[in-house]
């Protein structure tokens, strides 16, 4: 990292600098980070994870198998994979802010369109398009969060964690909004109550985009200048990338099917709403829980620890229907899983110069997306067999254990 960059970060983190000479991102980093976190809320919390709440109703209404139900999130992950490949070029051409805000607008529109069709092929297409838009949001938002953290190196782990913790806000909003909207739709004798929920969630995405856009402009999102020192190289990060791929395979099974499993186990709708809202709140506070660890470890240690804990959280609903243990599982999972994503951004930030952050984050996101393509369909296929959803979640737990083992091999550069 060159001396000019060090001087910039030292000055930005100096609270004695006159406020008139500092940007909003320098003066109010937490306000900026919270605004950026709405991008994560849109990309994952609202666009992807809300589907877990809608899956039981859509499956019952449309006569889906678990394999087809899982394929909806596979389609979303495939779109995310395509978007991850395209995003670096988009940011080089248009800047990170344009990718962030444009992706958020498209995600909101595509989600609303999901409320206008019932054909499975058209719904998968909408999920693919929403996945592409989500990748634009998540990668560009991660780059902006990394740049914000570099303006405040003493708070870097917390600021990055706040960005990814925005996913929890989206999950909580979904948990509270979806049952209300579907009950209202049922009161109006709507043929497909779940369609109303998609439209409402898309509208929330568009409102969140307005807030996010007003604050993200205060961070430098211009494309990084080419460097003679090279860019991201895959080989030094091979174990981290492999571990992150297996994390993608494992975590998405829990987030796709856990609500359907709780419903099968007889949990009441109100308790399910509370479970998912608590999970979302745990995501929101996870940035504070793991911030010091993300700042301390430079290699794959954080990813290994977090994946190991996620494995334990995923096993619980697969082996028991006890409400207390299920809520412990939700708290653990919510308080951990997005911090794995934050850990990869921290790994990139610790081990690469700023000009390589975009390509580094994109590479990890691509591995993540590929894992998510594999996970839902395999777990849905397993769940259609004799073992049901419990056996599917055991497969998820094993994938997370493998992710933890691989991550232990990732060394700091």
N, C-alpha and C positions, 0 to 999 in steps of 0.2 A: 504494500500500500504506500503510495508516494507521500512526500512530506506535505504537499499542498492539501491533500485530503485530511491528513492528521490535523493540520492547522484549523481546517474548517470544523471538524468535529470537536476539537478542543474549545473553539470559540463558541460553537453552538451550545455546548453543555455548560457554559459559564453563565450562571444566573446573574452575575453582576454586570453583564453587558447591557447597555441602554436598550430598552424595549423598542425604541424607534428604529433601531438598526437590525432588528431581528424579525424574521417572518413568523406567521402564526404557528407554523410547525415547530419552530424553535422556542416560541414563548409558551405555547400550550400544547405540548406533545400528546397529553392524554386525551384532550378534546379531539385532536386530529386522529389519534389512533382509534378512538371509539367511533368516529365517523367512518373511517376506513373499514372498521369491523362490520359495518352494514353490508359491505361487499361479500364478506364471508357468510353473513346471514342469508343473503340472496342466493349465492352460488350453491351452498350446501344446506343450510338450515331450512330454507323455504323451498328451493327448487328440487332438492334431492330427498332430504329426510322426511319431509311432510308426506311423502308417498307411503311410508310405513303406516300412517294413520288412515290412509285412503284404501290401502290394499285389501283389507278384509271386505269392505263394502263393494269395491269394484269386482273382486273375485266372486262374491256371492251374486252380484247383480248380473255379471256377464258370463258366469259359468267357467271361469278360468281354472286351470291346474296351477299348482305352485310353480311348475316350470315356466309357464307362460307369465305368471305374476312376477317371477324373478327376472324374466327376460326384459321386462319394462325397465328395471334398473340396470340390466346389462346394456340395453340400448342407450340409456343415459350415460353410462360409463364409457361406451364406445364413442359417443359424441364428445365426451370430456377428453378422451384420448386424442381424437382428431384435433380438437381445439388446442390441446397442449402442444401438438406439433406445429400448429399455425401461429400461436401467440407470439413467440419471439420475433418472427418476421413482422407481425402486425405492430408490435411495440417499436421495432426499429423504424418502421415507416410512419407511424402515427403518434407514438409516445404512449406511456403507460396510462395516463389519464383517459385518453380516448378509448383504449381497449377496456378499461375498467367501466366507464360510464356506458359506452356502447353495448358492452356485453350485458350489463345489468338491465338496460332497456329491452334488449332482445329476449332475455330470460323471462322478464315479466310478461311480455307479449306471448311468447310460446307457451307459458303456463296457462294463460287465459284461454288460448286456443285449445288446450287439452280439455277444457270444459265444454267444448262445442261438438265433440265427436264421441262415438262409442266403438267404432271399428278398431280392432286390436292393432292392425298394421298402421293405421293413422296415429293411434296413441303412441306406438313405439317411435314413429317418425318425430312426433312432437317431443318425445323424451330425448331423442338423439339431438335435435336442434337445441333444446334447452341445455343439454350437456356441453355442446360446443360453446354456447354463450357463457356457461358457468366457468369453463376453463379460461376464457378471456378474462373474466372477473377475478378468479382466484389467483392466477399467476401474476397478473399486473398488480393486483392489490398486495400480493406478497412482496413484490419488488418494491412498491412504494413503502410498505411497512418496514422492509429492511433498510431503505434509505432514511426513513424517519428514525429508526433505531440508531443509525450511524451518527445522526445529529446529537444523540443523547446516549453515548456508549455505556454510561453507568446504569441506565435503565433499559438497556437493549432487550434483554430477555422478557421483561414485563411488557414492553411495547409490542413486541412480536406476538406474545401470548394474547394480548388484548385483541389484536387483529383476528387471530384464528378463533378466539373465544366468542367472537360475534356469531359464529355458527350456533352457539347455544341460545342466543337471543332469537334466532330464526326458528329453532326447534320449539322453544317455549311459546312463541307467538302461534306457531302451527298447532301445538297441543291445545291451546286455549281457543283458537279461532275455528278450527275444523269442526269440532262437535257442535258449536253454536250455529254455524252456517248450515250444517247438514240437518240439524233439528229444524231450523227455519225452512229449509227446502222441503222437508217432510211435512211440515205444517201447511205448505202450499201444494201438497200432493204432487211434487215434482217426480217425473218418471225416473230420473237418475240423480239422486241427491248429491252424490259425490261431484257432479259437474259444477255445482254452485261453489263447492270448496275450491276447486282449481281456479275458477274465475276470481274468487276473493283473494286467494294467495297471490295470484298474478298482480292484482291491484295493490296489495301491500308491497310487493317488490318495486313497483313503479314509484310509490310514495317514498320508500327507503332510498331509491336512486336519487331523488331530488336532494335529500339531506346529504348523502355521500358526495355528490358532485360538487356541492358548495364548499366542502372542506378539502377534498383531495387535491384541488388545484394549488394548494399552498405548499405541496411537496414537489420537488423537481422530478418531473417524469419524462424529461427529454431523453432520447436514446443515448446510451453510453458510447463514448468515442472508441473506435478500434484501438487496441493496444498491441504493442510489439511483444508483450509478455505472454500472449496466447490466451485461449479461452478455456472453458470447462473441458476436462478430459475424463472419460468414463472409467478407465482402469483404476485410478486411485480410489474411486468411490464405489467399486463393484459390490462390495458386501453391503454397504449402506443402501444402494439401489435395490439389491436383491431382497434385503430385509423389508424395504418399503413396499416392494411389489407384494410380498407375502402378507404384509399388514393390510394392503388393499383387498386381497383375497379374503382375509379373515374378518375384518371389522364390518365390511358391508353386509355380510350375512346377518349379523346381529341387528344392524340398523334397518335392514329390509324386513326381517321376519319376526322380530321380538314382539311387536304388538299383536300380530296374528297368533303367536304362541300363547301370549297372555289371555287372549280372547278364547282360545281353545281350552285353556286351563280353567275358564269360568270366572276370570276377573271382571268385575263390573265396569261399565263404561266410564263412570266417574273416577274410579280408581286407576283405570288405564290413562285417563287424561292427567291425573296427578302424577303417575309414574313418568310419563313422557315430559311433563313440565319440569319435574324434579331433575330428570336427566339433562334437560336443556340448561337449567340453572347451574348445575354442576359444571357444564362446559364453560359457562360464563365466568365462574370463579377459578377455573383451572389455571388461568394465566398467572394468578398470584401464587398458587400452590407450587408450580414447577419452575418459576422464573429463575431462581438461583441455580437450579440444576442445569438449565439451558445455558446460563452464563458460564458455569464452571467447567462442564465437560466439552472438550473440543472434538472428540471422536464420536463413535456410535454408542457410548455408554447410556445416554439418555434414551435413545430408541430401544435399546435392549431392556432396560428397566421397565419402561412404559408398556412395551409389548408383552412382557411377562405378566404384569399386573392385569392387562386386558384379557389375557388367556384365562386367568382365574375368574374374572368378572363374567366371561362368556360361558364358562362351564356351569355356573350356578343355575340359570333358568333351564339348562339342559338336563339337570339331575333332580330338580326340586320345584314344587309349585308353592312353597311356603312364601306368603306375601312379604314377610320381613326380609328374607334372603333375596327375593326378587328386587325389592327396593334397594337393598345394598348393592346388588348387581348393577342396577341403573345408575346409582350414585357413583360407583366406581368407574363404570364405563364412560359416563358423561364427564367425569372429572379427569379422565386420562386421554381419550382417543384423539381429540384434536391437538393435544400437546405433542403427540407423535408427529403430526404435520408441522407444528412449530419447531420441533427438534430438527427436522430436515432443513428448514430455513436457517436455523442457528448453525447447523453443520456447514452449510454453504457460506454463511457470513463469516464464520471463524476461519475457514480454510481457503477462501478465494478472495481475490481483489474485487472491488466494486464493479468493474467492467464485466466480470464474468458471472455476476449474481443472476442475471436474467436467464442465461443459458443453463446455469446450475439448477435454479429453481424449476425451470421448465423440464429438465431431465428427470428430476425426482418426481415431478407431477406426472410425467409420461409413464414412469414405472408404476406409480400409484394408480393411474387410470387403467393401465393394462391389468393390474390385479383385480380392480373392480369389475372389469369385463368378465373375468373368469368366475368370480365368486358367486354372484346371485343365481346364475343359471345352474351351476353345479349344486349349490345348496338347495335350490328349488327342486331339482331332479332327485336329490337324496330324500327331501321331505315328502315327495310323492310316493316313496317306497314305504316299507313296513316300519321303519324307524321314526317316520314323521319329522316334524320340525326339531325335536330334541336331537336326533341324530345329525341333522343339518348343522345345528349350533355346535355340536361336538367337533365336526369338521372345521368350523370356523376357529374354534379354540386351538386345534392342532396347527392350523395355518399361522396363528398368532404366536404360538410357541416356536415354530420354525423361524418366524420373523425375529424373535428375540435372540435366538441362537446365532443367526446370520449377523445381526447388528453388533454382537460382541466382537466380531472380527474386523469391524470398521475402525481403522486407526486415524488419528489426526495427522494431517499432512505436515 
